[in-house]
Amino acid sequence: MVIKRVLAGLAALIAGGTMAVTAGGPAVASQAPAVSPSASFIVSEAQFNQMFPNRNAFYTYSGLTAALDAYPGFTNTGSEEVKKQEAAAFLANVSHETGGLVYIVEQNTGNYPHYCDATQPYGCPAGTAAYYGRGPIQLSWNFNYKAAGDALGIDLLHNPNLVQNDAAVSWKTGLWYWNTQTGPGTMTPHDAMVNQRGFGETIRSINGSIECNGGNPGQVQSRVDLYQKFTSVLGVGPGGNLSC
């Protein structure tokens, strides 16, 4: 079943907070590819620090590189240009979602009780208010924690706090969404970049139901601006189809 990602009541950063990945139905429980040795990340630590000068110390470069083996095709598919564009696209969306990698958890605590879909057979074993947004793409809802955990081989349904306490796990959940979920779009963000469909398609897959087709042009432009900034840091052109 294709995930339909909506941002319930969080169309922008609220009270200095961050947005949260939410969904109207269970995510596709894609399994992570078999682990294989990852090549060095196409973004250097110095470039990462340049992109995120005010980042929270939780979001470590080493945590990100430790997570790469979960999805070896990420930033490792296609030409050097495509690899850099995918890295810039992922990090730009992540930056937008977390206020520049500042926020680890969703800031609007009033939303916390709303992310438990009790109709799921496994329920909400960590508590009905335990599945709020966490991590670089702000994973939310019990069914997303279940699907991401199943794919990664980590019991996130019972231990959702791992996403805010373990940097590698946190990054892996972001990579899970990026590489396996289509959201309200028609393709995963990874496929959008490696097939050169453009940065705009990644926005559609992450929050298109709220932001695209004129829904929130300011938020779209924020993502585009970050993408162009990060491609500049990596010394690569942004390509076409930047907006949605």
C-alpha positions in Angstrom: 0.0 0.0 0.0 1.5 3.3 -1.0 2.1 5.7 1.8 0.2 9.0 1.7 2.3 11.5 3.5 0.6 14.6 5.0 1.7 17.1 7.5 -1.2 17.3 9.9 -1.3 20.8 11.1 2.4 21.4 10.4 2.7 23.2 7.1 5.7 25.2 8.4 8.0 25.3 11.3 5.9 26.0 14.3 7.1 28.0 17.3 10.7 27.6 16.1 10.1 23.9 15.7 10.1 21.4 12.9 7.8 19.6 10.7 7.0 15.9 11.0 6.6 13.0 8.5 3.1 11.8 8.9 0.9 9.5 6.9 -2.7 8.6 6.2 -2.0 4.9 5.9 0.7 2.2 6.6 4.0 2.7 4.8 5.3 0.1 2.3 7.5 -2.2 4.4 10.4 -2.3 2.1 13.4 -4.3 3.3 16.8 -2.7 3.4 19.2 -4.2 0.8 21.8 -6.6 2.1 24.6 -4.7 3.8 27.7 -4.2 1.7 30.8 -2.1 2.3 29.9 1.5 1.4 32.1 3.7 -0.6 33.3 6.9 1.1 30.4 9.4 1.2 30.4 11.8 -1.7 30.1 14.7 0.8 33.2 15.3 2.9 33.0 16.1 6.6 34.2 19.6 5.8 31.4 20.1 3.3 28.8 18.7 5.7 30.0 21.1 8.4 29.8 24.0 5.9 26.2 23.0 5.0 25.2 22.7 8.7 27.2 25.3 10.7 24.6 25.4 13.5 23.6 21.7 13.6 22.8 19.9 16.8 25.7 17.8 18.0 23.4 14.8 17.8 23.5 14.8 14.0 27.0 13.6 13.5 28.8 13.1 10.2 30.0 9.7 11.5 26.4 8.8 12.3 25.4 9.5 8.8 28.3 7.6 7.2 27.6 4.7 9.6 24.0 4.6 8.2 25.0 4.4 4.6 25.4 0.6 4.4 21.7 0.2 5.0 21.1 1.6 1.4 24.3 1.2 -0.6 22.7 2.7 -3.8 22.2 6.0 -2.1 24.6 8.6 -3.5 26.4 5.7 -5.2 24.3 5.3 -8.4 25.0 7.0 -11.7 27.5 9.6 -12.7 29.5 11.7 -10.3 27.2 14.6 -11.1 24.1 12.5 -10.2 25.6 11.2 -7.0 26.4 14.8 -5.8 22.9 16.0 -6.9 21.3 13.2 -4.9 23.4 14.0 -1.8 22.5 17.7 -2.1 18.8 16.9 -2.6 18.6 14.6 0.5 20.5 17.0 2.7 18.4 20.0 1.5 15.2 18.3 2.4 16.6 17.2 5.7 17.8 20.7 6.4 14.3 22.1 5.7 12.6 19.5 7.9 14.9 20.1 10.9 15.7 23.8 10.7 19.3 23.1 9.6 19.7 19.8 11.6 18.9 21.7 14.8 15.7 19.8 15.8 15.8 16.1 16.7 12.1 15.8 17.7 9.0 17.5 16.7 8.6 20.8 18.6 4.8 21.0 18.7 4.2 18.6 21.6 0.4 19.1 21.3 0.6 16.8 18.2 2.2 13.9 20.0 -1.0 12.1 21.0 -2.3 12.2 17.4 0.2 9.8 15.8 -1.2 6.5 17.1 -3.3 4.5 14.6 -5.0 2.2 17.0 -6.6 0.2 14.2 -3.3 -1.4 13.4 -3.1 -4.9 14.8 0.1 -4.2 16.6 -1.3 -1.0 18.2 1.0 1.4 20.0 3.0 -0.6 22.5 5.3 2.3 23.4 2.3 4.5 24.3 -0.2 6.4 22.4 1.9 9.6 22.5 5.2 7.9 21.6 5.3 8.1 17.8 5.9 11.8 17.3 8.3 13.2 14.7 11.9 12.3 15.2 15.1 12.3 13.2 16.3 14.0 10.0 13.0 13.4 8.1 10.9 13.5 11.2 9.5 10.0 11.2 6.0 9.9 12.7 3.1 7.5 13.3 3.2 4.0 14.7 2.9 2.3 11.3 5.9 4.2 10.0 8.0 3.2 13.0 6.9 -0.4 12.4 7.7 -0.3 8.7 11.0 1.4 9.1 12.0 -0.8 11.9 11.1 -4.0 10.0 13.1 -2.8 7.0 16.1 -1.9 9.1 16.0 -4.9 11.4 15.4 -2.6 14.5 12.4 -2.8 16.8 11.3 0.8 16.5 7.7 0.0 17.3 8.6 -0.8 20.8 11.6 1.5 21.0 10.9 4.7 19.1 13.3 6.7 21.3 16.2 5.0 19.4 15.5 7.5 16.6 16.3 10.4 18.9 19.0 8.7 21.0 21.1 6.9 18.4 22.5 9.0 15.6 23.1 6.1 13.1 19.5 4.8 13.7 18.2 8.3 13.2 20.0 8.7 9.9 18.9 5.3 8.8 15.2 6.2 9.2 15.8 9.2 6.9 17.5 7.0 4.4 14.6 4.4 4.7 12.1 7.0 3.7 14.3 8.5 0.9 15.1 5.2 -0.7 11.9 3.2 -0.3 8.8 5.5 0.1 6.9 7.4 -2.6 4.8 9.4 -0.2 2.2 11.4 -2.1 4.4 11.3 -5.2 4.9 8.5 -7.8 8.5 7.6 -7.1 10.9 7.5 -4.2 13.2 10.6 -3.8 16.1 8.3 -4.6 14.6 7.3 -7.9 13.7 10.9 -8.7 17.3 11.9 -8.5 19.0 9.0 -10.1 16.5 9.0 -13.0 17.0 12.7 -13.4 13.4 13.7 -12.8 14.6 16.7 -10.8 14.6 18.0 -7.3 11.0 19.0 -7.6 10.0 15.4 -7.6 11.7 14.8 -4.3 9.5 17.6 -2.8 6.4 15.9 -4.2 7.4 12.6 -2.6 8.1 14.1 0.8 5.4 16.7 1.2 3.8 17.2 -2.2 0.2 16.9 -0.9 0.7 20.0 1.2 3.3 22.1 -0.7 3.1 21.3 -4.4 0.8 22.6 -7.1 0.7 26.0 -5.4 -0.2 24.6 -2.0 2.7 26.3 -0.2 5.1 28.0 -2.6 7.1 29.5 0.2 8.0 26.1 1.6 8.9 24.8 -1.8 11.1 27.7 -2.4 12.9 27.2 0.9 13.7 23.6 -0.1 14.9 24.8 -3.6 17.1 27.5 -2.1 18.8 24.9 0.2 19.3 22.5 -2.7 20.9 25.2 -4.8 23.1 26.2 -1.9 24.2 22.6 -1.3 24.9 21.8 -5.0 27.1 24.9 -5.0 29.0 23.6 -2.0 29.5 20.3 -3.9 30.5 22.0 -7.1 27.7 20.6 -9.3 24.8 22.1 -11.2 21.3 21.6 -9.8 19.8 20.3 -13.0 16.2 21.0 -14.1 12.7 20.6 -12.7 13.6 22.2 -9.4 10.0 23.0 -8.2 6.8 21.1 -8.0 
